[in-house]
Amino acid sequence: MTAAADPVLEAVAPEGVLDLTALGERYGSAPALRWRGHTVDYRDYVRHAAEAAADLAEAGVTANHRVALPAELDPPTWAANLFAILSAGALAVLLPARAAPRERDRLLERTGAVEWHPRRRTAPPAAAPPALRIAINRPATVVFTSGSSGAAKAVVHSAANHLYNAAGSAANIPLRPDDAWLVALPLSHVAGLSILFRTLGAGACALFADGGSFRGADDPAARLLPDATHVSLVETQLRRLLQIPGWQERTRRLRAALIGGSALSAALLRQARDAGLPVCASYGCTEMASQIATTRPGDPAETFAGAAPVLPHRRVAIGTGGEILLGGRTLCLGYLEQERVRPAAGAGGWFASGDLGRLDGGRLSVTGRRDARFISGGENIQPEEVEQALLAHPAVLAAVCVAVPDPEFGRRPAAFLALASGPLPPPDIEVHLDPLLARFKHPIRYFAMPAPPADAAGGAIKHSRRALAALAARAISESA
């Protein structure tokens, strides 16, 4: 069965075409986007996208072009121009949030994209804007991976990949036309981008925050929480949210809080769940258009030990050495490399994720990264295990374990920590770790977690483990 004939997409993309004009009429005056107190309904959302499509056509953009979309555009303009680019049949290259000028230039050169700067209209276009239709099976978006374990990759998805990801999400976390999903993550990252496709397919509203640090009650995202039925967060945001006075009242409308990222703390997820937050722990990756396996609101506490059901339209298997293999309708078309797209999948249509895990009765447990494991004095150390133990300490907001050179053992663990308060490391950290980790797994040095670099592809979603390891090694060398 082809994607065009699949009943899952028949409602939004009959015959393999996503008709945004028809969706605009179907949902009409229902709110589509909200930003800075201003609401855009679906009819105006599509009209703005159609006007942007007219501007693109006037500029000569066709299906042969690659158009880079700057992250600093305001969210409604960014979203409208994204769908305008896709309706032109062009490839939308999503420049990462926080990209420095030189990094932006490198990404433009690497992808062969031309940066698009939408013009501000002072009057409606002279001619009626074109109908917006997107062929869902052709290359549509380029999203850069976080680069946490190496150089960022330019991942190419079709609109069908994004729509199937949204359909699988909706099967697990229902989304209704009167719902609102709070966007507190960069739209240029797949975790933020996926929300646009979820809300579009359901006729729901995307609530955009000016920031999503959750550092206090006056944080823009925290102020929007009372209006949200759904939210996507990384673990650091969740920890900060739970420290905001009166957070339970702010989140009483929430039916799902999707928590993703690396090294999720099972203890934190249980704490949030027990306090009444409808948390859904998620494992995903850029290559699979976002979620792969996700728990459900109300799942029993034991599920937060790491196992989550694999969502529809994804395939998961365990390969040699415990590596997680991925496939299905959400798997990307490949990686953009100059003039061609190199397939991400290998033999049998499987993508080797580099993650380690177990699969039991359709539930996936993720244990760490294959390329993160290292040997210390003949003993294997999986950094994610160390991070889980560190994250169980009440003062630790975020933790990344890295290997540093050691003259006796070859390599030893060190850790970068972000703390809620107190000295680094916490005075009782060894007492805390003793019942959780063998002594050889205890970090020998602790460092303050730096802010994500300004040119980090993917923004503030993940730190680069490789970059942190180099930073730790340099600091140890300079202090010797």
Disulfide bonds with the S-S distance in Angstrom:
none
